[in-house]
Amino acid sequence: MKASRIATRVTAAAAVAGSAVLVLSGPAFAHVSVAAEGSAAKGGYAVVDFKVPNERDNASTTKLEVTFPADHPLTSAMPEPINGWKIDVTKSKLAKPIEVHGKQISEAVSKITWTATGKGIEAGYFQKFPVSVGALPEDTDELVFKAIQTYSNKEVVRWIEVQEDGAEEPENPAPVLALTAASEDGHHGAGAEDAADESDDAKATAATTEASSDSDSSDTTARVLGVVGIVVGAAGVAYGVLAGRRRTTTEA
């Protein structure tokens, strides 16, 4: 009996300790981050989501500013419209023009700002801010985006600290996008438009197959009904001939 009670108390203590660890470690993961929808292949385009959790119980997140990397400029950055948010895209002149797909580019996106027109991100919620970006650089394995989060009480949190190799994670780490290698066939990953085109092709193929199947089914049904009609007609003729012979025999 005592052993059972001791086991119960140990289990309860372990559960409390585990909960405490989770509670204490939770805030360390609640920071602004960035991740690709699918893959972010070098040299290609990708849709990335900036994920912003609200860390305050008494205020809402009303503004997000994301600074794009100047050492690896992105010439294209198209944010997705979001209800309740005003979006501003800032471009800057490059110190040295770069060549992208055979074209000389003299400016690139330097910052995107989202400003809430309503309540923003309230306590206990997070928001994703999708952006289509490219062309992704081929000479690095990651991109660092520095972000500034502003709350309704005017508090500002700067997620701008760069992770150093071998060091512990900083208190306010900057969002980092990991890049993947381009495929051997030269395809640099699928963006939103590629995915939409593939989806449309798949739907068209399915519709064609279904229509062909329906057509084959209709042809088969028509053939069966035709054969049945011929058989019934032949049986009717045979019955008429037999009936005629019986009538002739009876009259004789």
N, C-alpha and C positions, 0 to 999 in steps of 0.2 A: 504494500500500500504506500509506504514511504517512498519507495523507489519510483513508483508511478508519479507521485507528487513532484519529486525532484526532477524527473524527466520533463514533466509538464512545464515547470518553472524555467528550466534550461531552454526549452523550445521557445517559450514566450520571450525570454530575455534575448535570444538570438534574433527573433523576429523584430523586436524593438530596435536592436542594434543595427539590423539590416535596413530598417526604415530610416533610421537616423543617417546612415551613409548615403542613402538615396536622396534624402532631403538636402544634405550638405553638398552633395556632388551635383545636384540638379542645376543650380545657377551657372556652373562652369560651362554647361553645354548650351545655355540659353543665350546665344549671341547671334548676331547677323551672319549669315552664311550664304554661299552661292554653290549651286550644283546644276549640272546639265540635265536636260530632259533627253535621256538616251546617252549618246556619246558626244564628246567635244574633241573631234579629230583635228590634228594639226593640218593647217592649210585649208580647212573647210569652214563651214558655217554650223552654228548650233543655237538652240534655244536654251537659255539659262534662266534659272529662277533665283532671285535674291529673296531669301526667307528671313522675315523680320518678326521675332517674337516680342510681345509686350511684357516687360519685366517689372512693371510697376503696378501696385494695387490701387493707387490713387490718381493715376494719370493715364492718358491715351497717347499712343505714338501718332504724331500729326505730320511728321516730315521725315523723308529719307533722302540723303544725298550720297550718290555713289560716284567716286572718282575713278576713271578708267586709267589703266597703266600707260604711262608716257613712254616707257622703254620698249613697249610692244604695242604700238597704236593700232586701234581697231577702226577701220574706215567706215564700217557699217554697224549701226546699233539701232534697232527699231523696237521700242517698247510696245507691249500689248496694252490697249486701253483698259482701264480698270474703273468701274463705277465708284464714285466717291473720291477720286484722286485726280489732281491736275498734274500733268507731266511736262517737264521742260528738258529738252535735249540741247546740251551746249557743245559746240565744236570749236576747235582751236587750230591755228596754223601750225604745221609741223616745221621744226627747225630744218629738217632735210626731207624733201619729197621721197615717197617710197613707191615702188612699183607693185601693183596688184593686178594679176591676170592681164599683164601687158599694158596697163594704164598707169600713168603717173598720178599719184594722189598727193595733194599738198595740205590737206586738213583731215582731222580725225575727231571722233567723239571723245571729249575730255571729261564730261560729267552728265549724269542724268539725275534730275530731282523730281521726287514725287511729293506733292503737298496735298494733304487731306482737305476736301471741301465739306466734309461732314464730321463725324465723330472720330474717324481714323481707326487705329487698331486699339480696341479696348482691352482692359485687364482680363487675362485668362485666354487671350486669342493670339493668333499669328496671321501674317499676311504674306503671300508670295507675289513678287513683282517680276513677271516674265519679260525677257528681252531677247530678240534674235540678233546674234552678233557674228562678225566675221570680217574679213577672212582671218581665221585664227593663225597665230605665228607658228612657224615650223622649227624655230631655233630655241624653244624653251619647253619645259614640261609642265609649267603652271603659270597662271596669271593672278596677280594680286590686285584686288579691288578694295580701296579704302572707303569706308562708309561712315556717315555721321547720322545718328538717330536723335530726333528731337521730340520731346514730350510736350503735352498740353500745358504742363506747369513750367515750361521754359527750360527744363533740364535738358542738357545735351550730352550724349554719350558718343565718344569717338572710337570707332572700331578701326584703328589704323596701325596697330602694332604688328610688325612682321615677325613671323615665327623664325627663330634662328635654329640652324641645324644642331641637334643634340641638346637643345635647351628646353626647359619646360614651357608649356603653352602660356603665352602672355595673358594678362588679365583682360585686355580688350583686343583680341586678335582680329586682324583684317581678314575679310572673306578671301578664300583662295580657290581658284578653279583649276582642277587637274585636267591636263590635256592627254589624249590618247594618240597613239601612232596612226598615221594614215594607212588604209588598207593597201595590200600589194597591188590590187588592180587599179590603183590611182584614185579610187573614190574616197573623198574626204569626209564621209559622214553624211547623214541625212538631216536636212532641216525640216521646218514645218511644211514648206511647199512640196518637198520631195515626198514626205509622208502622205500628204494629201493626194498627190498624183498617184502614188502606189495604191492608196485606198480606192481611188476612183477606178483605176485599172482593174483592181480585184473585183469591184462591184460590177463593172461592165462585163468581165469574163463570166462571173456567176450568172448574170442576167442572160447572157448569150447561151450558156450551157442549159439554163432552165428553159429558155425558149425552145432550144433544139430538142430537149427532152420532151417538152409538151407537144412539139410538132410530131416527133416520132411516135409518141403515144397516140396522138390523134390519127395518124396514118394507119397504125396497127388496128385501132378500133374500127376505122372505116373498112379495112380489108376484112376483118372478122364479120362485121355486119353484112358486107357484100356476099361473102360465102354463105352465111346463114340465109340470106335472102334467096340465093340461087337454090339451095337445098330445099327450102320451103316451097319455092315455086315449082321445082321438079316433083316434089311430093304431091302438090296440088294437081299437077298435070296427070301424074300416074293415077291418082285417086279418081280423077274425072274419066280417064280411059276405062278403068275397071268398072266404074259405076255404069258407064255406057254399055259395056259388054253384058253386065248382069241384066240390064233393062231389056236388051235385045233378046237375051236367052229367055227371059220370063215371058215376053210377048209371044215368042215363037211357041 
